[in-house]
Amino acid sequence: MVQTAVLGYGTVGSGVVKVIDTNHDSILAKAGVDLQVKYILDLREFPGDPNAQKVVHDVEVILQDPEVRIVVETMGGVEPAFTFTKRALMAGKSVCTSNKELVATHGTELLALAREHQVSYLFEASCGGGIPIIRPLRTSLCADVIDEVAGILNGTTNYILTKMIDEGLEFDEVLKDAQQKGYAERNPEADVEGHDACRKIAILSSLAYGQRVDFRDVYTEGITKITSAEIRYAKTMGKTIKLLALSRKEEDQVLAMVAPHLVSANDPLFAVNGVFNAIFVHGNMLGDAMFYGQGAGKEATASAVVGDVIEEAQTLGRTVQSEWSKEKLVLAELSDTKKRYFVRVKGVVSEATAITAAFGATETVDARLDGEFGFLTGRMTEKEYQACADKTEGILSMLRVREK
């Protein structure tokens, strides 16, 4: 029997306990692991809950109990999750988590600490919710040299954009709907401003390239400026708009960013809609692969966490290899990266010659919107785009175009 403790009895934590209890016999039969939840740490009481007798309010009870071999951290945030995780690892207990903020901020230190104490620190659920991606990166794909990771890594923003596209609604209206349905938090900033996706792509990039990617270095834009006008242009071009988190090797550098992109119909990410997420990976031998599924949700995320618990239970006494160098990877300057751009501008289509004078060869896009039109540029660097934009009056908005 392997005794575990769960820190935090919220949405994910209660889901973890449910998965272990409900699927106990199946886990034992398939994985040969007899998992039991001995403690649940929370400040609250849960009268009437079937696991109420397992709730404790002092983390010391867990840290000082030698029977507890695995700690599941589902508290969220950096503190006290970081302190509790660090002390658990130092006490010789393996830890697994769904906390992408903690992994992105302190993952390098916690992985080193786990190795030092011959335990494991795993975080499958931190990036794709229920989508398996971290384990494939460190096991199934370890024979490949990964040169690109890109995807839709936030279900809230994907739901909002899908609803705006399908129903012709504006951002604020759909955000309220998402909050009412529980897809968006009361304070949705981390999702809609791209911060959540930023932390996730930093973690995935660190694993893919073997060096620490600091999420604070990743250029990040959200979706709050997307309007029905951009969506109308996208439909006119046979494209859609997705908030993409991406990183890729370009010669001897790595570009990482989070921003809305125009995505073409032949791109595998085009049809990923609603609360679903997808992660695209390219390897030098594998070629293209995509991992698709529910990126969030109580049961889906909890299932991924328990997968880590099982692996840690099967490898007690040694460290599951999952790490990157503590040396920080210096990212490519966004201004030097090349791509195409879609631009909305005030005026009429007959004035497109003035655009050509500033940008060179362009493709005009007419979405039949009064007093404006759009155009697609050729490939140019962000620096070159900005220089052209500075010479052009009336620019309303810009979207980058994903090249695939």
Order of alpha helices (4+ residues) and beta strands (2+ residues): beta-alpha-alpha-beta-beta-alpha-beta-alpha-beta-alpha-beta-alpha-alpha-beta-alpha-alpha-alpha-alpha-beta-beta-alpha-beta-beta-beta-beta-alpha-beta-beta-alpha-beta-beta-beta-alpha-beta
